[in-house]
Amino acid sequence: MKHLRSLREFISELEEVGEVQPIDAEVDWNLEIGAVIRRSYDLRAPAPLFTNITGYQGSGFRVLGAPGGLSGSAHPLARIALSLGLSADAGGQEIIETVVAARDKPGIPPVVVDRDSAPCKQNVMLGEDVDLFRFPTPLIHGNDGGRYLQTYGMNIAKTPDGSWTNWSVNRMMIHDAKTLACLIPAPQHLGVIRAQWAERGEPMPVALALGVEPGLPFVGAYPLPEGADEAHFLGALFGEGIEVVPAETVDLLVPATAEIVVEGHIAFDETVMEGPMNEYPGYNATDRSPKPVFHVTAITHRHDAILPVVAAGPPVEEDHTLSGTMHAAEILHKLRAAGLPVSSTWFSYESAMHWLIIALRSDWHETTAIPSNDLARKIGEVAFEGKAGYGAPKILLVEDDIDVTDVDDVVWAFATRAHPEHGEVHFPAEPHVQLSVYLSEAEAHSYRAGKVLYNCLLADLFPNGDRPVKGSFANGWPQDVQQRVLDRWREYGY
């Protein structure tokens, strides 16, 4: 595995495979950057790197858009794979298995390095010198409530007793030059830690690290159990601790190679207005409400700092690639730990994480000898339980002749294998995310709603040896004919 230790190393790797598009033409931070990023998602174009931003010429500051988006057909998962130490052409199932393998390894804590060697300390702003508007933070969407500095960084906080440090990705909007408005849902780990500080009547010390090494946002999206440190998990993945350095004004360790670090405290008794902002289901947001305020006490940054930016909206963007990948990995880990005959899992990015695809081994019926609906219920009970399944409203259960990472294969299986009358297994009043647009007001406020598993299994419907077989290129012709066609493809004129 190749551990990329900074955003700049990541950009260099992307450049080698043609996945960065430097944009030297002047581009306005006011909506134009966001529109370019959105368009790059739609076309699966290389990640745009803006170097000439209206009002910030001469500052050296840059913006990297779509850092975790999908790429073209040659290596569609390149940005995900490289972030997690794999080659650019790694496939989805290889990515998932790599993450699952790290889940059972002991965590490796970060390594504290000397302040003078930490790039994030090259420039330091304290007290009255703090100015959030120094950076070319874009107004991303036309309906956003403000300029969102935090769309792809790490919020770092620890419990008052110091026993647990949490690294997470939660949006933060600039309120003024020295304060941010923060979305901190109470059920999320950052909300759990903030509640502990509030119980003491104290603001929560926090550091916001932007432009971090590429693996950190992915582990920040991983649904580890309460009390687990995401930085330790990243250490387990790479076999070495990440490099950190003490913050300037709060008792926290921050990534040494971060492009920008914002330090301060989140009030327990003070709010400012935040929102709206588009969210992962893909619809224009309309909500604007009071949110906790982040009082900034220091900002440090690298020379010519690079700010990563996500333009949330319809699939596929980083809300889907980060959470979808890492939640699918944790669900696979849990299903295997429960002794279930699961081959692979995948959240369909194209479904905005509303479809979790689970594939069973093709011999599941011979090894379990129970009806598929009974097995489906067992699988749903494990998959929907806990943080990993919290955002999974619908499961499609298939056999492993289906490539769970191929949306065309999944749609075909769902359409042709799920019985319209009795192919559903329902799970009423499960814990549920608030953002799905089909929820009633009562469901959204209670964080509970019904979920469903679609049974697309065939193995117990036909005798062994007489089951339907995919009429695909791989299955429908002898091997020698397949190879002849592949060898002569250009000769045919294609």
N, C-alpha and C positions, 0 to 999 in steps of 0.2 A: 504494500500500500504506500502511496505517496502522500505524506502529510504536508499540505499547503498551509504555511504558518501565517499568511497575511493575505489581505485582499489583493495586494499588488502581485503576489505570486500567483494567485488565482487568475487575475486578469492576463498575466503572461501566458498561462496555460491555455486560456480561452483564445488568445491571439494565435497560438500555434495551430489551433484547429479551425480558425476562421470564425470564431464565435464572439468577436468584439467588433463593433462598428464605431470607430472614432468619428465624432461630428465636430468639425472645426468651424463650420458656419455658425453665425450667431443664432442662438435659440433663447427664447424668453422663458424665464422661470415661471411666469404667469400663464399657466395652462398649456403652453406649447410643449414644454418638456413632457408633461403628463400625456399629451396626445400622441407624441412620438413613441413613448414607451408602450402605450396601449396598442398602437398600430403594429409595433414590433411583436407583441404577443400574438396578434391576429395572424400575422404572416409567418410566425416562428422564425423571425429574422434574428441576426446576431444582436447581442446586447448593446444598446447604444451607450457610448461614453461621450458625454457632453463636455467640451473643453472651452467653449466661448459663450458664456452665459450673460444675458443682458444685465447690466449693472454690476457685474462682478469681473469684468475684463481686467487683467493685470493682477488679480488676486492669486492666481494659480489654482483656485478651487475648482473641482470637477464634480460631475454627477454621473454615476453608473446606474443605468436603468435595467430592469428585468434581470437581476443577478441570478435568480433561480428559476427563470422561465424555461420553456421547452425550446428545442432547436429544430433544425430541418431534418429531413429524412435520413441523412447519412449517420447522424448520431443524435437522435431526438432527446436523449436524457443526459447530454454531455455536462450541463451545468450542475446537475444533481450528482452525477457519478464523480466528477472531478472534486466536488466539495467533500465527498466522503472517501476520497483516497483511491478511487478506481479509475480505469482508463475511460476516455471520452466515449467509447463505443459500448460500454457496459449496458446490459439490458436491465429491465425492471426487476426481474426475479433475482438476478445476481446482486443488485443493490439491496433488496429486502433481506436476502440471506446474510449478507455482510453485516448489516445492522443487527439482525437477530443474533448472530454469532457473538457480537460484542456484549449483548445483553446479559450473558451468563458469566462474563469475565469480571474479575474484581476491578473496581474503579481505580484510576490513577490520578492523584491530585495534581493541581497545577504546580508549576515551578516558579518561584519568585526570582526575578532577575533584577539586576542593578538598575536604578532609576536612570542613570546616565546612558545606559544602552537601550532604553525603551523608546522606540520611535514616537509613541503617543505623547511623550513629554517634550517634544521639540519646541512647542509653543504653549505658554501657560497664561490664561486669563483668570484673574481673581477679583473678587469684590466688585468695585465700580467698573472695572474693565470688561466684565462679562457682558456679552452682546450676542444673543442668539441669531440676530439678523446678519452677522458677519458671514454666514454660510448661505450658499445659493439654494436654500430649501424651496422646492417648487410648490405652487398651488396646483395640485395634481388634477382634480376633476372640477368641472364647472359648478358643481353643486356643493363642493366641500366647504366646511365652516371656517377653514383657515389653512395655513401652510403646515403640513405635517412633516416634522423633522424625523420622527421615528416611524418608519414603516418596515425596516429590515435590520434593526439593531438589537442589542441585548440589554434588557433591563436587569440589573444585578442588585439583589437585595438579600439580606439575611435576617434571621430571627433575632429578637433582642438578646437571647442567651448565646447567640453565635453558633448554634449547633447545626444550622441548615442554611446554605446559600442557594438561592434559586436564580436561574438564568432563563429569561422568557422574552417573547416578542409580543408587545402590546402597543397599540398606536398611541402617539403623543403629538399634540398640536401646539404650535407656538401661540401663546396668549399675548406676551409682550417680550421685550428684550431680555428679561430675566426670569420669566415663568413659562411653564408648559402646562397644558391641560391633559390629563391622563385617563385613558379608559382602563379601569382595573376591576373587572367583574369579580364579585365576592367569591364565587366558587373556585376561581383559578388560584394557583399557588401564590402568585403575587398578591392577590386579595387576602389569602389566608395569612400571609406574613404581615401585611399591612394591618389586619385586624389585631394581631398581637401587639403591634406598636401602639395602636389606638387604645387598646385596653389599658396600657400604661400611661395614656395621655401624652404621648410623645410622637413627633413626626418621624416618618420612616426614612433613614438614610438610604440613598439610592445612587447608582451610577448608570448612565445610559451610554453604552459603547456602540459606536457606529462605524461601519467599515471594518468589521472584525474578520478574522480568518474564516473561510467559507463554511467549515463544518459547524461552527457555533450556532448559526441560526437554525440549522437542522436539529441539533440536539436540544436547542431551546424549544422546538416544536414537539419534541418527543414526550409522550405522556408517562414520564417516570412517576413512581409513587411518591407521596408526600414524604419529605425528608431526604430524598435523593438529590445529589448535586450533579447538574447536567455537565459541568466542566469535567468532573471525574469520569463520566460516561464517555465523553469525547476522548479522554486519555485512554480509556480501555479500548476504544475503537482503533486508535493509532498506535497503541503500545507505548505511549510517552505522554507526559503531562504537557499541557499548553503553558506558554509563558505569560506570567502576570506580573504586575507591579502595583504597589500601593497607590491609592488615589490621593489627591491633594488635601481634600477637606472632609472626607468621610472615611470611616473605617471599613473600607472594602478594597478588594484586589480587582484590578481591571486588566483586560488583555493588553499586553505590552505593545503589540503591533497594530492596535486599533487606529483608525484614521482620526476619529474624533471621540472624546470622552466628555460627557456632561455630568457634573456632580451636583448633589444637593439633597434636599429633603422633601418628601411628599407629606403634605399636611394631613392631619387626622380630622380637622374640624373646619376646613376651608375649601371652597369650591370656586370654579370659574366655568363659564359656558364652553362646551366642547361639542363638535360635530356640526352638521352631519358629515359622514364619510362613507364611500362605497365599501361594502363588506363582501366576504367570500361567496355568499349565494349568488352574487352577480347582478344585484339590482341597485338602482339609485337609492341612496339612503335619504331619509327625511328627518331623522331624529336629531334634536339638539337639546342638550340637557346639562345640568351642572355636574361637573366631574372634579375629582381631587386635583389640587394644584401642586405643581413641582416647583419649588423655589430653588433656583440655580445658584450655587456658591462658587463654582469653578468650571472652566472649560479648558481642556488641553487638546492639542491636535498636532498632527504631522504637518510638515511642509507640504504645500500643494495638496491638501486633504481631498479625499474622494468620498462623497456621500452616496451610499446606495439607496435607491428609491424603487418602491413597488407601486404600481398603479392598479389597485384592487378593482375587481369587476368580474365580468363573465369569465369562465374558464378559457384558457389555462393560464394562471399566474401563480405567484409564490404562495399565496394562501393555500392553494391546492397541492403544489408540489412538495412543500415542506410538511404540512400537517398530514396530507394524504400518505406520503411515503412513510413517515415515522409512526403514525398511528396504525397503519397496516402492519408494520413490523412488530409492534407491541402486541397486536391482536394475534398474529401468527405465533409469537412466543407463548402467549397465554393458552391458545388452543392446543398447541403441542404439549405444554405442561399438563394439560387436563387429559392427555392420552387420547385425543381425537385424531382420526386418520386424515389430517389436513396436509395437503401438498403445498399450497401457496395462498397468499392473500394479496389484495391490491385494492386501493381506493381508486375508482375511476376519476381521474382528474377532470375529464369532460363533464362529469355529473356534478361538478362543484362539491365533491365529497359527499354526495347524497347516496351513492351506490358503493357499498363495500362488496367486493367480489371475493368469494372463498371457494377454492377448488379442493375437492377431496381426491385422495388416491383412487385410481380407477377400480381397485380391488376392495373398496370400502365395504361392499355388501357381503363379500366372502369373509372378511376379517371381523366384521361387527355383528352380522346376522340379525340386524334390527331394521324395521321399516324406515324408509327415508324420512318420513315426517317426524318420527320419534327422534331420529338422529339430528334432524334439522332443529328441533326444539332445544336439544342439548347444546348445539353449536351456538344458537342465538343467545341462550342464557349466558354463555361464557363471553361471546363477542360483544354483546350489548352492555355487559357489566363493567363498571369502573370508568376511569377517565378516558381510556383509549376508545371505548365504544360510545361515549357520551354524544359525539357528533355524528354517529352512524345511524341514520333513520331507516335505511333499507339495505338488506343483504340479498345478493344473488348467489345461490349455492349451486355450484356446477361440479362436474368431474374434471380431472386434469387433462382431458383431451382438448380442453378449452384453454387458450392462452389468456390468463386473467388480465394481462397488461395490454391486450389488443382490443380496443373498444369495438371494432367490427365483429370480432369473434364473440365478444360478450353479448352484444345486441342480438346476434343470430341465435345464441344459446337461449337467451331469455325469451325471445319471440317464439321459438319452436319447441322448447322443452318445459316451460312452466305451464301447468294446467290452469286454464282460466277459472275453473270452478273450485278446485280443492288444492291448488298449488301454492297457497299462501299459509304461512304460520304467523299468527298475530301475537304481539307482545304489548298489552295495553299499559298505559301510564308509566312508561319508562323514563328515566332521566334523559333530558333532551336539551340541546342547545337552543338559544332564544331566537336565532336569526333566520330560521327557515320561514319563507314567506307564506306558506300554507297554514301556519299555526294560528289558532284562535288567540285572542287577547289573554284568555285565562291560561291557555297552555304556555304561551310565551312568558308570562309572569310567574308561573309556578315551576318553570323548567321541567315540565313533565308532559309527555305526549305518547301516543301509540307509535309502535314501530312494527316492521314487517320483514319476514324472510320469505323470499320467493324460491321455492324448491324446483330447481332445474335439473334434478338428478334423474338418471335413466336406469341405473344398474339394477334396481329391484323391480323394474317393470318388464324385463325380458330375461329369458334364460341366458345363462352365461354361454357365450359363443354365438348368440343370436341377437346381440344388441346392435342398435344402429351405429354405423361407422361414418365418420365425416367423409363426404365425397370430395375431398380436397385433392390438390395436386400431389401432395405427399402420399395420400392413401389410395388414390384411384388409378395409378399407373405403375407398372413394374419399374424397379429402380433403374434398369438400363434405359428405358424409354425416357424417364425423367432426366437422366443425365444427358441423353442425346439432345433433348430439347434445350436444356440449359446451355450445352456447348454450342448449339447452332443458333442461339437466339438472335445474335446480330446478323447471321447469315439470312435469317428470315426477313430482314429489313427493319427490325426494331432498333 
